[in-house]
Amino acid sequence: MRAQIFESKLQVLFSFSKSLFPRIKIVNAKLKYSSSSMATHESGERMTTPPIAKKEKHQIEMFGDVRIDDYYWLRDDSRSNSDILSHLRSENSYTDFVMSGTKQFEEKLYAEIKGRIKEDDMSVPLRKGNYYYYERTLEGEEYVCHCRRLALDDGTPLSVSHTMPTGPEAPPEHVILDENAKAKQHAYYCVHAFKVSPNNKLVAYAEDTKGDEIYTIHIIDAETLEPVEKPLVGVTCNVEWAGNGALLYTTLDEILRPDKVWLHNLGTEQSSDSCLYHEEDEKFSLGINISESEKFLFVASGSKTTSFVFYLDTSKPEDGLKVLTPRTEGVSTYVGHRGDHFFIRRRTDACFNSELLACPLENLSAMTVLLPHRESVKIRNFQLFQNHLVVFEREGGLPEVVVYRLPAIGLPLENLSGGRKVDFVDPVYDVHPVESQFFSNVLRFSYSSLRTPPSVYDYDMDSGERVLKKTDTVLGGFDSSNYVAERKWATVSDGTDIPLSVVYRKDLVKLDGSDPLLLYGYGSYEICIDPAFKASRLSLLDRGFIFAIAHIRGGGEMGRKWYENGKLLKKLNTFTDFIACAEYLIENKYCSKEKLCIHGRSAGGLLIGGVLNMRPDLFKAAVLGVPFVDVVTTMLDPTIPLTTAEWEEWGDPREKEFYFYMKSYSPVDNVKAQNYPHILVTAGLHDPRVMYSEPAKFVAKLRELKTDDNTLLFKCEFGAGHFAKSGRFEKLQDDALTFTFLLKILNMIPAHETA
């Protein structure tokens, strides 16, 4: 899948990865390059002219239609073809040459962005049993430390908000896993699961040391830090404890699809693990989730349109999986547990925004409707507590949180009413749950907006009072009152109103059409690009930029129909919505064509590539990050990981209608002889989601056909994948390059800061 398929907990259920586009199988080349080695071509000479890719005719015919792909040769799964690597080095060298005059400024900008980070910091501790667990970052270090402290029993009930004791009388900190120490042995390092056993004695964590998202699960003693057995190898990062003596995990098939779920009993060899379920349908992927009560594990199998769930009793894992919700085409379910009931969020064609149901553990067919389907309100997910139900919804393009008091366990459940809605102050914002205690009356959530740094709150679900536990520190004199956040609406030709989120610094922006603006978009997979805070963005805002997000169809911001009206044979709505948002911003004096820049990543890169072909006159500059731009060729190849699952998103081009519709917007297939804006394209050589060859082909074809002299740069990061490098500071280098490129194109870099 090229994106997170489901929101929040569903992302855990149906995707072994936290990221976008798990597509291309990695064959690890034994070639490593530092960024500095990219400054020159392999000959040692600097590339001072744009590289011209050689052309080798490759013909693809479907339905009597012949496509000539002269740059098909750029695709090589091994990443070791010398001609390809030479071409990519030439592109990097040329990019370095063009950007060399602003390198000093780029380095200063990187230092500025990094300087806003409070390097020595920690997350809000969470009480689990007799311990507080948290993550700590250390000054100068790229990765986190996973820590815990013993809790002092002061008699405070678990139902209230807790604060971990500190100071000389507090129990000492115990570091369970220092990722920095582990990362020193690897060029890439990522821990994507850290699971503590119910009795707090063991920890299982999933480790990726290559960037290919094929993990190794280590099980260690939480106190001594010693391994308790051999690691589990060749697995995903989706792992959960089944009691204190067993684990459930998933593995991948040859196209990187999580297709099998396994039961591993501690003390036994991995080769003797039991396969509990094998999903043979290539459109479906498996995921594992544990209930808040920790009494059940749920195994879900899901595609873009359908999902069904099994359950396993954690006290009796040897009993295996049992069906909770049956497999029914077009019906998707997500489940939870509390007391003597399972809770089920169910989406059908009729209930497209989902309804919330409950059924007794002993009678799964006796469904009670707790929250009926509402056409204007989408149920994103829910969170269960001993005495409460929290429903995360979307209405009017904004996330909402509603809290309900539940009857005592053992009493009948009935239609819910009188929920308490949590209030938020910003006109646009992002809110999502943070892990909470099941037996507590305290909901923990994270809130941020375009002008508000991420803030963790404990919310008393009985009184409605909230306690601010932590706000991320932003150094460098940041003052949120300097910034204005707005919600605007652009109307497209079919009468649909498209929401935009806008932020700018009020003392720098004139709103007379002369301000520079960066417009971001995505618009696929029902993903919501909510207006969250990003500290690095201040480097643009504080230089007078306006930043806007176009919440276009194909995303999920306005409900399920919003998504369905921007996929398959309605995909063009995604592009025309974005163009309409750009025109709205120009018409309402937020910017002009000469100051309008656009940006998108992954499927958002497809968006940007598409609108560049359709309306190149509308934009000054564009940035495409790891863009999915070779849609038809990729979707015609079922041997590429997860192409078959993607047919429910884009359509199957082996069918005539989908083939020609897809061809009408596929960026590589629609590059033509016309003027284009200034363009920066990025890729990762080992990207397991969007193969580096897609942006490479797009750039090569642009160089061949475009009729302007505007800047066209391509940077392929040889030591990273889809999300750049793994370190928290290393990732900031991408922002520094992007911002420098935009400021350079708009002549906004002071002369004294250039070489």
N, C-alpha and C positions, 0 to 999 in steps of 0.2 A: 504494500500500500504506500502511496506517495505521501500520505499524511496521517496524522492521528485520526483514526476513524471515529472514535467516540469521545465524548467529553468526560473529564474528571475520572471517576472510577471506571467507566467503560474503557478508558484508555488503558487501564491496567488489565482489564479482562481480555481485550481483543488485540492488544499489541504488546509484543515483548520489548518494544523500543519506546523511548521517550520522544522520538524525533520523527521527521518527515521522510517519506519516500523510501521504505526498505525495499530496494529494487534489485540492485546489481550485485551478483556474487563476486566476492573478492578473492582473487588469487594473488597472494602476497608476493610482490616483487622484492628482490633483495637490493633495492636501490633506495637510498635515503638522501635527501637534499635539504640543506638548510636554506632559509630565505636568502641568505647572502650569496649562495651559489647561483642564484637566479639572475644576478646582475649582468652577466655576460652570456653570450652564446657559447656552445661547447668549443668553438674555435678560439675562444678567449676574446673575441671582438664584440664590442657593444653593438646592439641592433639599433640603428638610428633611423631606419625606415620600417614601415609596417611589414610584418612577415606575410608572404604570399604562400598559401598552402598549395601544394601540387594537386592536380586534378586527375582522378582515375575514374573513368566512366563506370557507374554501377546502375543498372536498370532494374526497376521494380514495377511490375505490371499487375494491376487489379481491375477487374470489370472493364477491360479495354482501355484503361487509363494508364499511361506510362509516366513514371516519375524517374528523372535522372538525378542520381545523388552522387555528384563528383567527389564528395568528401566522406563517403562511407568508409574509406580506408582508415579514417581516424579512430575508429572503434577497435579496441583490442582489450579483451577481458584480462589479459595477463599483466597489463601495464608495463610491459618490458620491450615493446617494439621500438627499435632505435630511431626509426624515422619519426614516429609519433612523439617520442620524448624530445627529439631534437626540435621539432616544430613547437612543442609547448615551451621549451626553454627559450626559443626565439621570441615567442609572444611575451614571456615574462621579462626578457631582457629589454624588449621594446617598451613595455609598460614602465620599467624602471627608468629608462632613458627619458620618456616623456614626463615622468613625475620627478625627475632628479632635481629640477629647479625648485620644487616645493618640498623636498625631502626634509629640510631643516624645519619647516613649518609642520610637516606631518609628525615628526618626532616630538615637537613641542606640544602638538595637539594630543598625541598619545599620552604624554606626561600629564597634561591637563585632565584628561579623562580618568586616568589612573589615580590622579591626585584627589579625586572626589570620593574615593573609596576609603572607608575606615577599615584598614587592613587587619587590625587585631580586633576581632569581633566574635560574637556567638549568637546562635539562634535561641529562641525562647524554649527553655527546658520543658519537657513533657514528663509528667509523673506516670510511671508504670510500676505497679507493685511498690517495692521499697526503694526504687531508684528514680532519679531524674536523668533523662537522656537528652542530649543536645549535640550540636555541631559547633566547632570552634575553628576560626581562621586565624592564622598567625601572620605577623608583619613580614612581608617579603615572600611569603609562601604562596604557591599557586593553588594548593588543594586543601581540603578540610580535614580536621581531626574529628572522629566520632568518639564522644566522651560520655561519662555518666558520673553521678555522685550519689552516695547513699542518702536517702531521705531521713530527716530527723522526725520521729513520731511525736508531734506536738499536740496530737489529739484532734487536729482539724479534719473534719470529714472530707472525703474525696469529692463530695458534691459541690465544693466551692473552688474558686480560682486559687491556685497555689503559686507561690514564689519560692524558688529554690534558695535555700540558705547559703549565704556566702560569708566571707570574713574568717578570722582566725579560729573561730569555734566550729566552723562548718566542716563536714567530712571532706577529705581530699578528693581532688579530681582524679578520675581514672580514665586514661586514654585507651580505648579498645582498639581503634584502628587509626593510624596516622597515614593518610593517603600520600603525604609528601615523601615519607620514607619509602613507600612502595614505588612511587612514581620515578624515583631516581634511577631505577633499573630499566626504565622504558621511555621511548620517545613519545608514546601516547599512553594515557592512563585514565580509566574511568571506572568508578564504582557506581552501579546503577541500582543496587538493592542492598539494604542493610537491615536484616530481619533478626530481632531478638526473640529467643524462644519464650514460651509462656512463663516458664519458671525463672527467667532472667539469667540462666546459667550458660547458655550457648548463643552464638551469633553466626548467622549465615549471610555471606555477602557475595555479590556477583561482580566479577572483575573482567574488564576488557582491556587488553594491553596492545591492541593493534588498530582499533578503530573500525573493525569489521562487524562489530556487534554480535559476535559469537563469544559467549562468556564462559568463564570458569567460576564455579561456586565453591567457596572455601567455607568450612565449618570449623569455628575455633571456640575454645573455652573463653568465656567473657572475662574471667578473672586472670588466668595465667597467660592468655593470648596464644596458647599452643594449639596447633591443629588437633582435632579429635579423630580425624580419619583422612583418607585421600580426598582431594577435591573432586567435584563432579565436573566433567569436561564436555566441551562441545554442546553447551546448553544455551538457553536464553536467560535473560535476567529476571524472568517471571518465576519467583520462588516464594513459597509460603510454608510455615510450620504446620504440621498436622499433629498437634500435641507436642510433647517434649522429645519424642523419640523418632520422629519421622518428618520428611519433607515431601512436598509436591513441587514438581518443576516441569518445564516443557522443553522440547527439542524441535529442531528444524528439519524440513526435508531439503531436497537438492535445490529448490528455488527459494530457500530462506523463509519458508512459511512455517510458523509454529503449528505443527500437525499432530504431535503426540504429547500426552501428559503422563507423567511417571510418578510412582510412589517409591521413595527411597527410605528404607529403615536404617537408622544410624548403626554403624558397626558392620555393615554388609558392603560387598563390592557393588559398584555401579552396574556392572554387567548382570547382576541378579535382580535389578530393580523391576518392578511390575509396571507394565504399560496399562494404564487404566482406560485410556480411550485414544483411538486413532481416527482423526478426521481426514477422510479420503477426498472430500470435495475440495478442489483447488481454489474455489471462491471463498472458502472459510478458513479462519485462523483461530487458534485456541488461546485462552488466557485464564489466569487463576486469580481469585480474590478471596480474602477472608472476611467473614462477617464482623461487624463491630463487636458483637458478643463473643467472638472467637470460638463459638461452638460449632460453626460450619465453615467448610471451604466450598466455594462455588467455582465450577469449571464451565466456562462459556465458550461456545463456538459461534463465530459471527462473520457475516459478510456485510456488504454495504447496505443490504435491505432486510436481512433476516438474522436473528440470533436466538439461541436457546441455551438452557442452563441445566447442568447437573449439580447435585450437592453431595457432600461427604461429611459425615459426622466425625469431628476431630478426636472424639473420645474412642472411636472405633474405626480407624482408617482402613483396617483390614477388610471391612465390609464393602469397600469400593464405592463407586459412584452410583447415584440413583437419579432418575429423571425428575427435574423440578418443573421446568416449562418445556413442552414438546416442541419439536421442530415443525414450524408451519411457515410456508413461504409468505414473505411480506410482513411477518410479525416479529418484532424485536422486543426482548425482555431484559431487564436488569433486576437483580434480586438482593434482598437483605433479610436479616433475621433479628427478631426480638421476642423473647418469651416463648409463647406457644404458637407463634405465627411467622410465616414467611411474608415479606412485603415485596411487591412486584410492580415495577414500572413497565407498562406495556404500550408499545406503539404499533398501530395497525394502519391500514389505508384510511379507515374511517376516523380513527383516533390518532391523527397524524402528529399532533403535539403531545401525545402520550396521556395516559390515565394512570392512577395509582391504585393498586389493589392489595388485598391481604387474603391469605388463606391459612387455615389451621395446619399444623405440621402433620396431623393424622388424616387430613382430608383435603388434598391439594385441589380438588375440583370445586370446593365450596368457596367461591370467590366473593369477597365483599368489596364494593367500590368505595374507596376512601376519598379520592379526589377524581371527579369525572373529567373527561376531555373538555378543553376550552380552546376555541379557535384562535384566541388572541394571546394565550399564555402557553408557553412551552415548558414542560417539566424537564429540566436538564438532568437532575439526579436528586437523591435524597440521602439523609444521614440519620441513623437510628440511635437512640439513647434508651436507657432503662425506662424513663418516663416521658420522653419527648420524641417527636419526629420533626426533622428540619428538611424543608423542601427548597431546593435551589431551582429557581424558575427564570424565564426571560419574558419580558413584556415591553413592547415599544422599543425594542432594540437594546434594552438594558437588563443586566442581571438583577434578580431580586432574591431575598432570603425570607422565608416564612416559617415560623415556629408554631407547632401544635402540641398541646398537652395530650398525652395518650391515657386511656383508661388503665387502671391497674392490671398487671398481668393476670390472666385468668378470666377477666371480664370480656364480654363481646366487643369487637371492634365495629364501628359504624361510620357512616359518612361524616367526614370531618368538617368543621366550621369554626369560625372565630379565631383563625390563626393570627399570630402577632407578626407583623411585617417589620423587619429591621430597616431603620431609616439611614440614608446616606446623603451627604451634603453636596457633593460635586454634581454638576449637570451630566457628566460622563465619567465612568469609573469602571474598575474591575474588582470583583470580590470572589473569593473561592475558599472552600473549607481547608482547615489545617487539622491534622490529627488531634482528636479529642479523647476524653475518657468516657467510655460507654456508661459507667455507673454515675456519672456526674450530671448536674443540671447546667453545666457550663459548655457552651458552644465556642470553639476557637475558630476564628476565620482571619484571613488576610485581606486587607483592603488597600487599594492604591488608585490613583487617577493620573491624568497627564501632568498634574501639578503637585501631587501628593505622593511622597515616597511610600513604599510598602510598609504597612503597619499591621501588627498582629494584635487582635482584640480577644479578650474573654468576655462572652456575652451571657449574662444570667438569664436563662430561658424562662424563669418564673417571674422575676421582677422587671426584666427588660433593661437592666443596668448593664453597662459595658465598661470594661477595664482595659486601658491601653497597656499592653505588655511590652511592646517594643516598636519603635519606628526606625527604619534604616537611616543611619546617619549619612548625610550628604555633605562632604567637606567643601571648602572653597567659597564660603559665604553664601550658600544657597538660601533663598528666602522665597517660600511658596507664594507669598502675597504679590510678588513681582509678575506673576504669570496669570493669564486668563485662559480658562478652558470653556469651550462652547460646544453645543450640539446644533448642527445645521441639517437641512434637508434639501437634496437636489431632486427635481422631478424629471423623469425620463420620458421618452416619446409615448410610451404606452400608459402614462399616467401614474406609474409607480414612484413613490417617494423613497429616495435612498438616503439613509442617515450618514452624516459625516461627523467625526470628532475632530475638533480643532484646538490647538494650543499655541500661544505666542507670549512673548514678553511685552507687557503693555507699555513700557516706557521706550521701547525701541521700534515698535511696529506702527506704521502710519495708516494702514488700511485704505490707501488711495490707489492701489494697483501697482505700486512701485516696490513692494516687499517681495523678497524671495520666498518660495514655498516649496516644501517637500511633501508630496502626496504618496502615501503608502497604500498598497492593496494586496489582497490575497484571493478570496472568493472561490474556494473549493472545499470539498469534503465535509461540509457543514461545520467547518472550523470557524470559531468566533475570534476575530482580532479585536479583543476588547482594549479600550484606551488605558493601558497600564503605564506606570511611571518607568522611565528609563533614564538613568543619570547621565549616560554619555550624550543623550540628545540635547542636554543643556548647552553643549558646545556649539550647536547650531542656533538654538533659541537665543543664546546670549550674544550672538552675532547678527541678530535681527531676522532670523528665519521664522517663518510660520510652519508648523508641522500639522498635517491632517491625515486622517485615516478614512478611506472610503469603504463603508461596510456594504459591499456589493453582493448581489445575488450569487449563489453558489456557496456562500458562507452560511452560518447558522444564526446570525444575529437576530433575525426577525422571525424565527421559527422554522419548522420543517419545510413548509412550502417555499420559503425563501431559498432554501438549499435546492429543492427539487426544480425550481424555476431558473437555476443556473448550472444545470448539469445535463449530460446526455445531449439530446437534440435541442436543448434550450441554453447551451453553453454560451452562445454569443451574447446573451444578456449580461454575462459577467463583464465582457469587454465594453459593451455600449453603456452599461451603468458607470463604469470607471470614467469613460470619456465624458459622460454627462456631469459627473462630479467635478472633473477638471474644468469644464465649461462654466459650471456654476461658480466656482471659485474665482474665475477670471471675470465673469459678469458682475460679481458682487465685490470687486475691487480688493480681493485678498492677494492677488498677484496678476501678472500678465504672462503671455506666452513666453516672453523673453526672460522670465524669472521662475517659470514652473518646472520643477524637477520631479521625477517619479522613481519609485523604488518598489521592488518585490522580490521575494525569495521562493525557491522551489516552485510550487504551483503558482505562486505569486510572480515568479519569473516568467512563466508561461503568459500570465496576464500582461506583463509589461511588454514582452515580445509581440504579443498579439496587437496591442494598441499602438505600438510603434509602427507596425505595418499598416494599420488602418488610418491613423491620424498622426503621422510624424511631424506635421506642421504645428501641433498643439503644444509641444514640449521643448524645453531648452536642453535638458540633460536627463539621462536615464541610467539607473543602476539595476542590473539583473544578477542576483545572487544565486548560484548553483541552479540555474533555470531549467525547467522541464520544457524544452522547446522543439524537440523532434517527435511530436506526438504520434503521427501516423506510423512511421517506421518502428518505433518502440512498441506500439500497441498491436502491431502485426506479428510480433515475435513472442509466441507463448513460452519460449525457452528462457526468456528473461524472467528473473524472479518476480512473481506476483502480478505479471501482466494479466493473467486470467482473472484475478480478483479485481483488477482495475476496470474490466469491461463494464461493471455495474456503475462506475463513475463516469467514464468517458464514452462508453459504447464499444461494441466489437466491430472493428473495421473490416472484418471478413464478411460483414453484411453491407450491402451496397449503400444503403441510406446512411449508415454511420460512417462509412469510408469517405464519402464525398463531403459530408458535413464536417467531419474532423479535418479533412484536408483544407476546408475553407478558412480555418483559423490557425492551423498548426504553424507556428512562427517560422521554422526552417523552410516550409513549403511555400511561404508567402512573401519572402524577401524579394523585393523588386527594384528596378532602376528608378530610384527617387532619392530625394534628400532626406537624411535622417538626423536626429539630434546628436549631441555628444553622448557617447555610450561607454559605460564600464561594465564588463562581464566578469564574474568570478566563478571558479570551479575548484573541486578538490580531486586530486588524482585518484585517491582511494575511496571516494564517495560511494557508499554502498546503496545509494538511493537514486540519484541522478548521475548517470555515467558522465565523466568528464567530456566525452566525445560530443554530447549534445550541444553544450555551449561552444565547444571548439568548432563544430560544423556551422553553427549560427554565425559566429564571428567571421569564419572563412567566407561564407556566402555574402555577408554584408560587405566585406572588403572587396569582393569581386564585383558587386552590383551597385552599391550606393554611389550617388552622383555628387556628393558634397565633399568638402575637405574637413569636416568636423572630426573631433577626436574619437577614435574607437580603440579601446584598450581591453585586453584579456589577460587576467591573472589566474593561473592555475597553481594552487598551493600543493606542492609535492608531498608535504608531510602531514596532510590532514584529510578529512572526509567532508561530510555534508555540513557539519557545524564547526568548521575550522579546527583550530588546535584545542587541546583538552584543558589547558590551564585557564584559570579565571582572568589573569592579566593578558595572556596570549590572545584570548578572544577579542580583546579590545583593539587589537591592531587592525582588524577588519573595519571597525567603525572609524578609526583614524584615517585609513585609506579612503573610505567612501566619502567622508566629510571633506577631506582635503581635495578630492577630485571635484566635488560639487562647488566648493568655494573657489577653486582654481578656474573652473569653467565660467563662473559668474564674476570673475575678477574681484573677488572679495578678500584676497590675501594681501596684506600690506607689503609694499615693495621691500621694506627692510627685513621682512621675514622670509624672503626667497633667496636662493643661492645666487 
